[in-house]
């Protein structure tokens, strides 16, 4: 299957926003989900999405098939390291429709993210991934991403 990447249109932002909220919810641990009101959390995530997607240095790319059908997206922008003060490219979200996974679309979207970073002059790119998302971790590892820090948590009773 041939896939083309193009910048998202304003009319596609509600779809990307909805999927970003869904993928965000799935990335939260079960223990944390039990402490959250999903509706309130979703409103919070919509505000985060609107803030990040409204930045001048953020881009959203749509992956589509030959019939211009939606197959996935990339949401990329800038972040900063509080320890070094350096800016770098950051993948806020990457999504491929389940029926299209394993077809190289995730790799194509990662390549677009790297292209964005080079164009913006960043020397590195980063992302966060749930430790439970094994297929995404495999994709990122094959693309050259390496763990740098580990986020650890303990539920207090």
C-alpha positions in Angstrom: 0.0 0.0 0.0 1.3 3.4 -0.9 1.0 6.1 1.8 1.3 9.8 1.4 2.0 12.3 4.2 0.6 15.8 4.1 0.1 18.6 6.6 -3.2 18.3 8.5 -6.1 20.5 7.5 -8.1 22.6 10.0 -11.1 20.3 9.3 -9.1 17.3 10.5 -8.1 18.8 13.8 -11.2 17.4 15.7 -10.3 13.8 14.6 -6.6 14.2 15.6 -7.7 15.8 18.9 -10.1 12.9 19.6 -7.5 10.3 18.8 -4.8 12.1 20.9 -7.1 12.1 23.8 -7.9 8.3 23.3 -4.2 7.4 23.0 -3.4 9.5 26.0 -6.0 7.7 28.1 -4.6 4.3 27.1 -1.1 5.4 28.1 -2.2 6.1 31.7 -1.7 3.3 34.2 -4.8 1.5 35.4 -4.1 2.7 38.9 -4.0 6.3 37.8 -7.2 5.9 35.7 -9.1 4.8 38.8 -8.2 8.2 40.4 -9.4 10.3 37.4 -12.8 11.4 36.2 -12.5 10.5 32.5 -14.7 13.4 31.3 -12.7 16.0 33.3 -9.4 14.5 32.3 -10.5 14.6 28.6 -11.4 18.3 28.9 -7.9 18.8 30.4 -6.3 16.9 27.5 -8.3 18.9 24.9 -6.8 22.1 26.5 -3.3 20.6 26.3 -3.8 19.6 22.7 -5.1 23.0 21.7 -2.2 24.7 23.5 0.5 22.5 21.9 -1.1 22.3 18.4 -1.5 26.1 18.4 2.3 26.7 18.8 4.1 28.1 15.9 6.7 25.3 16.1 4.2 22.4 16.1 3.2 20.4 13.1 0.6 17.7 12.5 1.0 15.4 9.5 -1.6 13.1 8.2 -0.9 9.7 6.6 -3.3 8.7 3.9 -3.8 5.9 1.5 -4.2 6.0 -2.3 -7.9 6.9 -2.0 -7.0 9.7 0.5 -8.3 7.7 3.4 -7.0 8.5 6.8 -4.5 5.9 8.2 -2.6 7.8 10.9 -0.9 11.0 12.0 2.1 12.5 13.6 2.0 15.4 16.1 5.5 16.8 16.5 6.9 20.0 18.0 9.5 21.4 20.4 10.3 20.6 23.9 13.1 21.6 26.3 15.3 19.8 28.8 15.0 21.4 32.2 18.4 20.1 33.2 20.4 21.4 30.2 18.1 24.2 29.0 18.4 22.8 25.4 15.5 22.6 23.0 14.9 19.5 21.0 12.2 18.0 18.8 9.5 16.1 20.6 6.9 13.6 19.3 3.7 14.5 21.2 1.8 11.7 19.5 2.0 9.2 16.7 -0.9 7.1 15.7 -1.6 4.5 13.1 -5.1 2.9 12.6 -4.9 -0.6 14.0 -5.7 -2.3 10.6 -2.7 -0.5 9.0 -0.1 -1.3 11.7 2.9 -3.4 10.8 3.0 -1.9 7.3 5.8 0.6 7.7 3.5 3.6 8.3 4.8 4.2 11.8 8.4 4.2 10.5 7.4 6.7 7.7 5.9 9.0 10.4 9.0 8.7 12.5 11.1 9.7 9.4 8.9 12.7 8.9 9.5 13.7 12.6 13.2 13.4 12.0 12.9 15.6 8.9 11.0 18.2 10.9 13.8 18.2 13.5 16.5 18.6 11.0 14.6 21.4 9.3 14.2 23.2 12.6 17.9 22.8 13.5 17.4 20.4 16.4 20.2 17.9 17.0 17.9 15.4 18.8 14.4 14.1 19.0 12.6 12.5 21.9 9.2 11.0 22.9 7.5 9.3 25.8 6.0 5.8 25.6 4.1 3.7 28.0 6.2 0.9 29.3 3.3 -1.5 28.5 3.2 -0.5 24.8 5.6 -3.2 23.6 4.9 -2.8 19.9 5.6 1.0 20.0 8.8 0.4 21.9 9.9 -2.1 19.3 9.2 0.4 16.5 11.1 3.2 18.3 14.0 1.0 19.2 14.3 -0.2 15.5 14.3 3.5 14.5 17.2 4.2 16.8 15.6 5.6 19.9 17.2 4.6 23.2 16.0 4.9 26.8 17.6 7.8 28.6 15.7 8.1 31.8 13.2 6.0 33.6 10.0 7.4 35.1 9.1 5.4 38.2 6.0 5.5 40.4 4.6 3.9 43.5 1.0 3.8 44.4 0.5 4.8 48.0 -2.3 3.3 50.0 
